[in-house]
Amino acid sequence: MSVVTRFAPSPTGYLHIGGARTALFNWLFARRMGGKYLLRIEDTDRARSTDAAIAAILDGLDWLDLEHDGEITYQFARAPRHREVVEEMIQRGTAFRCYATPEEVEVLRNAAHAEGRAIRSPYRDGKAPPSPDAPFVVRLRAPDEGEVLNADLIQGDVRIKARDIDDLVLLRADGNPTYMLSVVVDDHDMGVTHVIRGDDHLTNAARQIPIFQAMGWTPPLFAHLPLIHGEDGKKLSKRHGAQAVHEWRDMGYLPEAMNAYLMRLGWSPGHDDILTKEEAVAQFEIGQIGKAPSRLDFKKLDSVNAHFMTLADDARLAYLLVDTIETRDGAPLSSSARDALARAVPVLKKRAKTLPDLADQSAFLLANRPLTLDEKAKSLMKDDFKERLRRLHTKLAAEPVWDNAALGSALKAFATDEGVGLGQIGPGLRAALTGGSPSPDLGQTLELLGREEALARIADQV
C-alpha cells in the first residue's frame, strides 16, 4: 500500500502547537513509509474561516519546514462533489431525506436519550414527506445492529455499538454538506490511507467509518494522538501562556528545536538523543506513540533549543539575532553593530537558550560610551581599584596580539605583577567593559570589543 497522510486544519485561528505536532507526525510517517503528506484546509465553516487564519497556518507550517506534497485542497470548493456523493448514497439506500422539523427532531432526540440509544428518524423507513415542497436534510442510514470497530493504531481497538450512532445529518437544509460527510469524501478522493489526528476526534471515527462503508469505500486506518497538556497536567489554555506556533517563534525558539521537542511529546524512540525531523524519519513508528497525554516542559524545551543554537549556522543565527534586536528596539542597527554581532555569535551562542537570551548576552557589545554602570558595577570602582585599572590599561595597550588567548595570558601576568589573584581584578574589569551586563570570559570579552573600544571603555572609568 502506498501511504498517504494528511493534515487538515480548520482556518478559524492560529496554528496551535497541538496541530503543529499532528502535522509533524503526519509528515514523519509519510516520509518514513516513502509516501505522501497532503494538506487540506477545512474551510467549510464560512462564518469563522478567514484568509488571515489560512495565512497564519501556512506561515507556521512553512516556519517548521513541514512541506506538503502536491497542491493544497480547500474543502469548501469541493462542496459540489460532496453533494454528488450524497445523491449516490440516496440511490444506494444508505442515506435518506429527512423532513422532520427542528421541533420534531428535539422530541426524537429526547426519546432516544431516554431509551439509551441514538436518534433514528422515522423517514429512514420510507415515511412520506408532509408536502411535496417540504424542506429536508439528508441523513445517513446508520447501522442498526452489531458494532463499529476502529482498529486504532495508537488507542487500540475502539468498539461502538451501532445503536449508539445517530442517523447523522450529511446535507443541511440549505444544501451545505456537513463536516462528517466532507471529511470522508475528501479523505477517499485524496487517497488518504492513514488519518493521524488528535484523540479529541476519536469518537468521530465511529461516525465516519459507516459513511465510508455506506459508499462501499475502504476506511483509512486511524491513529489518534493523545493531547498535549500544560505543566500542571491540565488541558492547554490561555493560562499556560503561548499556544500558537508563531508565539513560540517570537519567543526566540528555532524551528528545528520546536520540531525536535514536539516529536518527543508522545513519541518515544527508546533513547534520549535530540533528533532533527530528518534524523527521526528512519526511526519513526506509530506504535511507539503513547496513549497518555503529554506535558509541556519549558525547561526541556529551553535545553533542546540551546542544543540547536549551538549547532546553528553562524551567519543564519547572526541574521536572526539582528532581527530579534531590531524588533525589540524598534530601530535598525548600524553596519558596525551588525559586524560586531556576527563576530560574537560563534562565542555567545554556546551560552544562550533562546534568541532573546542571545540578544541579552550580546548587549554589552552595543552599549554606547560612556557606559552606564549598574549599582554593583559602580561599587567596584573604588579609587584604589581605578589606579590598578589605569596600570592595566597601560599593560593592555602594549599587547601586540589582541585575541582571547594572548589577552587571557596578559591578565594573568598582570595579576602576578600586582601580587593579587585574578578574582581581585576580573569583576572590576568586567564592570568597566560591560557596565554590569553579562559577557563571556574576560579574554573573549576584550577580543570581541576590539582593542580600540575595550581600551576606551577602561579609560572612561579611570
C-alpha positions, 0 to 999 in steps of 0.5 A: 500500500502506498501511504498517504497522510494528511493534515487538515486544519480548520482556518478559524485561528492560529496554528496551535502547537497541538496541530503543529505536532499532528502535522509533524507526525503526519509528515514523519510517517509519510516520509518514513513509509516513502509516501505522501503528506497532503494538506487540506484546509477545512474551510467549510465553516464560512462564518469563522474561516478567514484568509488571515487564519489560512495565512497564519497556518501556512506561515507556521507550517512553512516556519517548521519546514513541514512541506506538503506534497502536491497542491493544497485542497480547500474543502469548501470548493469541493462542496459540489462533489460532496453533494454528488456523493450524497445523491449516490448514497440516496440511490444506494439506500444508505442515506435518506431525506429527512423532513422532520422539523427542528421541533420534531427532531428535539422530541426524537432526540429526547426519546432516544436519550431516554431509551439509551440509544441514538436518534433514528428518524422515522423517514429512514423507513420510507415515511412520506414527506408532509408536502411535496415542497417540504424542506429536508436534510439528508441523513445517513442510514446508520447501522442498526445492529452489531458494532463499529470497530476502529482498529486504532493504531495508537488507542487500540481497538475502539468498539461502538455499538451501532445503536449508539450512532445517530442517523447523522445529518450529511446535507443541511437544509440549505444544501451545505454538506456537513463536516462528517460527510466532507471529511470522508469524501475528501479523505477517499478522493485524496487517497488518504490511507492513514488519518493521524489526528488528535484523540479529541476526534476519536469518537468521530471515527465511529461516525465516519467509518459507516459513511465510508462503508455506506459508499462501499469505500475502504476506511483509512486506518486511524491513529489518534494522538493523545493531547498535549497538556500544560505543566500542571497536567491540565488541558492547554489554555490561555493560562499556560501562556503561548499556544500558537506556533508563531508565539513560540517563534517570537519567543526566540525558539528555532524551528528545528528545536520546536520540531525536535521537542514536539516529536518527543511529546508522545513519541518515544524512540527508546533513547534520549538523543535530540533528533532533527525531523530528518534524523527521526524519519528512519526511526519513526513508528506509530506504535511507539506513540503513547496513549497518555497525554503529554506535558509541556516542559519549558525547561526541556524545551529551553535545553533542546533549543540551546542544543540547536543554537549551538549547532546553528549556522553562524551567519543564519543565527547572526541574521536572526539575532539582528532581527530579534534586536531590531524588533525589540528596539524598534530601530535598525542597527548600524553596519558596525553593530551588525559586524560586531554581532556576527563576530560574537555569535560563534562565542555567545551562542554556546551560552544562550537558550533562546534568541532573546537570551542571545540578544541579552548576552550580546548587549554589552557589545552595543552599549554606547560610551560612556557606559552606564554602570549598574549599582554593583558595577559602580561599587567596584570602582573604588579609587584604589581599584581605578589606579590598578585599572589605569596600570592595566590599561597601560599593560593592555595597550602594549599587547601586540596580539589582541585575541582571547588567548594572548589577552587571557595570558596578559591578565594573568601576568598582570595579576602576578605583577600586582601580587593579587589573584585574578578574582581581585581584578576580573569583576572590576574589569568586567564592570568597566567593559560591560557596565554590569551586563553579562559577557563571556570570559574576560579574554573573549570579552576584550577580543570581541570589543576590539582593542580600540573600544575595550581600551576606551571603555577602561579609560572612561572609568579611570 
